C-alpha cells in the first residue's frame, strides 16, 4: 500500500482538503496508515482525480485511425504527461475498411489487458454517420447514412467496445440508430450536424443525450433559428463537450456555455490529433495534410483539424480565462465524463473505494505526477 501524507487533495464532496491518503489500486483511507510506501509530492501541489478524455484522436505522432496496438499504446503513454488516466480511442469518418482496422486494434488492445499508460475505456465513433454540410476536417467522400445494419459492422469490429457515437440526427436512418444505441447503453452524441433546434429535441426524445464539441461543426444560434447551439444552451439535460483551447471556441462563447449549463452537464475534451506534443510543422489527419503553427492545427484550406490541446491546459484555461472555480473546472474533466460514460462508481472523483487514479498538479496546472490504478506511471 502507498500513502501521500499531509497533501492538498480534492476529495469528493469536500473540496480541496489537507489530508493523508492511503491507497493500493483503490483509495483505502484518508488517515495515516503504517507500513505504507510514501509517495512524496511538493507542499503546494494538489492531488485531483485523473482526467478522462472522451474525445481524442491522437498524440505524439500516433492516431487511433492508424489501426495498430502500438499506436494506441503511444497515445496512452503520451496522455500521462497531461494527467489523463482514461480515454476513448476516437475514430473519424473514413472508409469502412479503415474504420474496421482501427476498431479491431482497440478490441485486440483491450483483450491484452494492458496495465500501463492511460486506460482505454472503449471507442468514440465520430462519424461516419454525419452531415455532408458540416464535415469539418472529415473527408466528405466517406460519409455514410446512419442505420443499425451499418453500425453493427463497426460494433462487431470493436468487440462491442463502442461507448459514444457522434452522428447527425436529422439524416434519414438516425432515428432507428439512436433508439438502438439507447437500448445498448451507448451514448448518442449529436455533432457534425445541420439539425434544427426542433430536430435536436426530437432526437433527444429518441434517446440522444450529448452534443459533440459544442459550437463546432453544427448549426449556430440565430435569433430566428436557434439551431444545435441554441439547444445546447437551452436544454439543461443535454451533456455538452467543449474544446477549451480558445481557438475552436472564443472565451466569451465558453463563458456563455458555462453560464447556461448545469455544471454537471459540461465535459472538457481535447479532440487532439497526432501532432499533439510534437513541434510545429506538417502533420496528417485522415489522409489530409495538416499544418500546425502556434498551437493551431489546420487543413490546407484553413479549416480547423482537431487540436493539439492538453487536458491540463484545458482545465487551466477554464479557471484562468473563463473564470470557473478550480474544483468545478476539474469536475468538467473528471466527474462529468465519468458520469456521461456510466463509470462514475469507480472513476472520476477521489473517494473511498474508488480507483486510485490521480493527477498531481503544481500551482500553474503543470502535471507533476500521474498515478493510475495506484501505480505511479509518470513523473515530470
NULO-643892 format. One line per field, with one value per residue (C-alpha): y, z, x. Coordinates in Angstrom, 1 decimal, padded with zeros to 4 digits. Layout:
c2 [Y  ...]
c3 [Z  ...]
c1 [X  ...]
END
This chain:
c2 [000.0  003.6  006.8  010.5  012.5  015.9  016.8  019.0  016.5  017.2  014.8  014.1  016.1  018.1  020.2  020.5  019.4  018.8  015.1  011.9  009.4  005.7  003.6  000.4  000.0  001.9  004.6  002.8  005.7  009.3  008.9  007.8  004.1  002.1  000.1  002.2  003.3  007.1  009.0  012.5  015.4  019.2  021.0  023.4  020.6  019.5  015.9  015.7  012.8  011.6  013.3  011.4  012.4  011.0  012.6  012.3  011.2  011.1  012.4  012.1  011.1  008.4  008.4  006.0  005.5  004.1  000.8  -000.7  -001.7  000.1  003.4  003.1  002.4  005.5  007.7  006.0  006.8  010.4  011.2  010.6  013.7  015.8  014.0  011.9  008.5  007.2  007.9  006.8  006.0  008.3  007.4  009.6  009.4  007.2  004.1  001.2  -000.8  001.8  002.2  -001.6  -001.8  000.9  -000.8  -004.2  -002.7  -001.3  -004.7  -006.5  -003.9  -004.3  -008.1  -007.8  -006.2  -003.5  -002.4  000.7  004.2  005.9  003.2  002.7  002.7  002.0  003.9  007.2  006.6  010.1  009.6  008.3  009.0  012.8  015.6  016.4  020.1  020.1  017.6  019.9  018.2  014.8  013.6  014.0  011.1  008.6  010.0  007.1  007.1  006.0  002.8  -000.3  -002.6  -000.1  000.4  -003.3  -003.8  -001.4  -002.7  -006.2  -005.0  -003.2  -006.2  -004.3  -001.6  001.5  003.9  007.1  007.6  011.1  011.4  013.9  013.3  014.9  012.4  009.7  006.5  008.4  007.6  003.8  004.1  006.4  004.2  001.2  002.9  003.9  000.2  -000.8  001.9  003.6  007.5  009.1  012.4  015.0  016.5  017.4  018.2  020.5  019.8  022.5  023.2  021.1  018.2  018.1  018.0  015.2  013.2  013.7  012.0  009.1  008.8  011.2  012.8  014.6  017.4  016.8  019.7  022.3  025.3  023.4  021.7  022.4  024.9  028.1  030.2  032.6  034.7  033.1  029.7  028.5  025.6  023.0  025.6  027.0  023.6  023.1  026.4  025.9  022.3  021.5  017.8  017.7  017.0  019.3  018.6  021.7  022.2  024.8  025.9  029.5  028.6  026.4  028.5  032.0  032.9  034.8  031.8  029.5  031.8  031.8  028.0  027.7  030.3  028.4  024.8  023.0  022.3  018.6  018.7  020.2  017.9  019.1  017.3  017.8  016.5  016.4  014.8  013.2  016.4  017.0  017.0  017.4  020.6  022.8  021.6  019.4  016.6  014.4  013.7  011.1  011.3  015.1  017.4  019.4  022.5  023.0  026.5  028.4  025.8  025.7  022.7  023.5  021.8  023.5  025.1  026.7  024.5  023.6  020.0  019.0  020.4  020.0  020.8  019.1  018.4  020.1  023.2  022.9  022.9  025.9  027.8  027.1  028.6  031.5  032.6  031.5  032.2  028.9  027.9  025.2  022.3  022.8  023.0  019.8  018.2  019.2  016.9  014.1  013.6  014.8  012.5  009.6  010.2  010.6  007.2  005.4  004.8  007.3  004.5  003.7  006.7  010.5  011.5  010.7  008.8  005.7  002.5  004.3  003.7  005.3  007.4  010.7  013.7  015.8  019.5  022.4  025.9  026.6  023.4  021.6  017.9  016.7  013.1  010.8  007.7  005.1  002.3  003.1  002.9  005.9  005.9  009.4  011.8  015.1]
c3 [000.0  -000.7  001.1  000.3  003.5  004.5  000.9  -000.7  -002.1  -003.9  -002.1  -003.4  -001.5  000.5  -002.0  -001.6  001.9  003.7  004.4  004.3  001.7  001.6  -001.4  -003.3  -006.6  -004.9  -002.2  001.2  003.8  004.4  007.5  008.4  007.9  009.0  006.6  003.5  000.8  001.0  -002.3  -001.8  -003.7  -003.4  -000.5  -002.7  -005.1  -005.3  -006.0  -008.2  -009.9  -013.1  -016.2  -018.6  -022.2  -024.1  -027.4  -028.5  -031.8  -031.2  -029.7  -030.1  -033.8  -033.4  -034.2  -033.3  -037.0  -037.6  -036.5  -034.5  -030.9  -030.9  -031.9  -029.2  -026.7  -027.8  -027.3  -023.9  -022.7  -024.1  -022.2  -018.9  -019.4  -019.2  -016.3  -018.3  -016.8  -019.1  -022.6  -025.5  -028.7  -031.2  -034.8  -037.7  -041.0  -043.3  -045.5  -043.7  -044.1  -042.3  -039.6  -039.2  -038.8  -036.1  -034.2  -034.5  -033.0  -030.0  -029.5  -029.5  -027.3  -024.7  -024.9  -024.0  -020.7  -020.9  -017.5  -018.4  -019.6  -019.5  -019.7  -022.8  -021.8  -025.4  -028.6  -029.6  -033.1  -034.6  -037.9  -040.5  -039.8  -040.1  -042.3  -045.5  -044.7  -041.5  -042.2  -040.7  -041.2  -042.0  -045.7  -047.2  -049.6  -046.7  -045.0  -044.6  -044.0  -040.4  -039.6  -037.4  -040.1  -040.9  -037.2  -036.3  -038.6  -036.5  -033.3  -034.1  -035.3  -031.9  -029.9  -028.6  -027.2  -028.7  -025.9  -027.9  -031.4  -032.9  -035.6  -037.4  -036.0  -039.0  -041.5  -042.6  -040.6  -037.5  -035.6  -035.7  -034.8  -031.9  -030.4  -030.9  -029.2  -026.3  -025.9  -025.9  -023.3  -025.9  -025.8  -028.9  -029.3  -031.9  -033.9  -037.4  -037.9  -039.7  -037.3  -036.3  -032.7  -033.2  -034.7  -031.7  -029.3  -031.4  -031.3  -027.6  -027.3  -029.3  -026.8  -027.8  -024.8  -025.8  -028.0  -029.7  -029.4  -028.8  -031.2  -033.7  -036.9  -036.1  -036.8  -034.8  -032.7  -034.7  -033.4  -035.8  -035.9  -032.6  -034.1  -032.3  -030.3  -029.1  -028.0  -026.2  -024.3  -023.6  -022.7  -019.1  -019.8  -022.8  -021.9  -023.9  -024.9  -025.1  -026.7  -024.2  -026.2  -027.0  -030.7  -031.5  -029.2  -028.1  -024.4  -024.4  -026.0  -023.4  -020.7  -022.1  -022.2  -018.6  -017.5  -019.3  -018.4  -015.1  -014.0  -014.2  -017.9  -019.4  -020.4  -021.4  -024.3  -026.2  -029.7  -030.2  -033.2  -033.7  -033.7  -030.0  -028.0  -031.2  -032.6  -035.1  -038.7  -041.2  -039.9  -041.1  -040.4  -042.3  -045.3  -045.3  -044.8  -041.6  -040.8  -037.1  -036.2  -032.9  -031.3  -034.2  -036.4  -039.8  -043.1  -046.2  -046.8  -043.4  -041.7  -038.1  -038.0  -034.4  -031.8  -030.0  -026.7  -023.5  -020.8  -018.0  -020.2  -020.9  -017.1  -016.7  -019.4  -017.8  -014.5  -015.7  -018.8  -018.3  -014.6  -013.3  -009.8  -009.5  -008.3  -010.9  -013.7  -012.5  -012.5  -016.1  -016.9  -014.4  -012.7  -015.7  -018.4  -015.9  -015.3  -019.0  -019.7  -016.8  -014.9  -012.1  -009.5  -010.0  -011.6  -011.9  -008.2  -005.2  -002.7  -000.5  -002.7  -006.0  -008.3  -007.3  -010.5  -009.6  -011.2  -009.2  -010.3  -009.4  -008.9  -012.6  -013.6  -014.8  -014.2  -011.6  -011.4  -012.8  -010.8  -012.5  -010.5  -007.6  -009.7  -010.3  -014.1  -014.8  -013.0  -014.6]
c1 [000.0  001.1  000.4  000.5  000.9  -000.4  -001.3  -003.9  -006.4  -009.6  -011.9  -015.4  -017.9  -015.4  -013.4  -009.6  -008.6  -005.3  -005.1  -003.2  -004.4  -003.6  -004.3  -003.5  -005.4  -008.2  -008.5  -008.2  -008.4  -007.9  -005.7  -002.2  -001.5  001.5  003.7  003.0  005.3  005.3  004.8  006.3  004.9  005.7  004.0  002.0  000.8  -002.8  -004.0  -007.0  -008.8  -007.2  -008.6  -010.9  -010.8  -013.8  -012.9  -009.2  -007.9  -004.1  -000.9  002.9  002.7  000.1  -003.7  -006.4  -007.1  -003.6  -005.1  -002.3  -001.9  001.5  -000.2  -002.8  000.0  001.8  -001.3  -001.9  001.7  001.6  -001.6  000.0  002.0  -001.1  -002.7  -005.2  -005.7  -008.5  -009.7  -011.8  -009.9  -011.7  -012.2  -013.2  -015.1  -013.1  -013.6  -015.4  -012.2  -010.1  -012.6  -012.8  -009.0  -009.0  -011.7  -010.1  -006.9  -008.9  -010.5  -007.1  -005.6  -008.3  -008.0  -004.4  -005.3  -002.7  -001.6  000.4  -000.5  -003.8  -006.5  -008.7  -012.4  -013.5  -014.3  -015.8  -017.1  -017.0  -018.7  -019.2  -022.9  -022.6  -024.0  -022.2  -022.9  -020.8  -017.9  -015.3  -011.9  -013.6  -013.4  -016.8  -016.5  -016.7  -019.8  -022.4  -026.1  -026.9  -028.6  -028.5  -027.0  -024.2  -023.5  -023.4  -020.5  -018.5  -019.9  -018.7  -015.3  -014.8  -015.7  -018.8  -016.5  -018.1  -019.2  -020.1  -021.3  -021.3  -024.0  -026.3  -029.8  -031.5  -030.2  -032.6  -031.9  -030.8  -034.0  -033.5  -029.8  -030.3  -033.0  -030.7  -027.8  -030.0  -031.0  -027.4  -026.4  -024.2  -024.2  -025.7  -024.0  -025.2  -022.4  -021.2  -024.9  -027.2  -030.1  -032.6  -033.5  -036.7  -034.8  -032.4  -035.4  -036.9  -033.6  -033.4  -036.8  -035.4  -032.5  -029.8  -028.1  -025.0  -023.6  -020.2  -017.7  -020.3  -020.3  -018.1  -019.4  -023.1  -025.9  -025.2  -027.5  -029.6  -032.4  -034.9  -033.3  -031.9  -030.0  -028.0  -026.1  -029.4  -030.4  -027.1  -027.5  -031.2  -031.6  -030.4  -030.4  -028.0  -024.4  -022.1  -018.5  -016.2  -012.7  -011.4  -008.4  -009.6  -009.1  -012.1  -014.3  -013.9  -013.7  -017.0  -018.7  -017.3  -018.4  -021.9  -022.0  -020.8  -023.4  -026.2  -025.3  -025.8  -022.3  -022.6  -023.5  -020.3  -017.4  -013.9  -012.4  -009.1  -010.2  -006.5  -004.8  -001.4  000.6  -000.1  003.2  005.2  006.9  005.0  005.1  003.4  001.1  -001.7  -005.4  -007.3  -005.0  -005.2  -002.3  -002.4  -000.3  000.4  001.5  001.3  -000.9  -003.4  -003.9  -005.5  -006.1  -004.5  -007.9  -007.8  -010.4  -009.6  -008.3  -008.8  -006.5  -003.1  -004.7  -003.6  -006.2  -004.3  -004.2  -007.9  -008.6  -006.2  -008.0  -011.3  -010.0  -007.9  -009.7  -013.3  -013.4  -014.6  -013.6  -010.9  -013.0  -015.7  -013.1  -011.6  -015.1  -015.5  -012.6  -013.2  -016.6  -018.7  -017.2  -017.3  -021.0  -021.7  -019.9  -021.5  -018.3  -018.6  -019.0  -015.3  -013.7  -014.0  -013.5  -011.4  -013.4  -013.1  -013.2  -012.8  -009.9  -006.6  -006.4  -004.7  -003.1  -000.8  -000.7  001.5  000.2  000.4  -001.5  001.6  001.4  004.0  002.9  000.2  -000.9  -003.1  -004.6  -002.3  000.8  003.0  003.2  004.5  006.8  007.8]
END
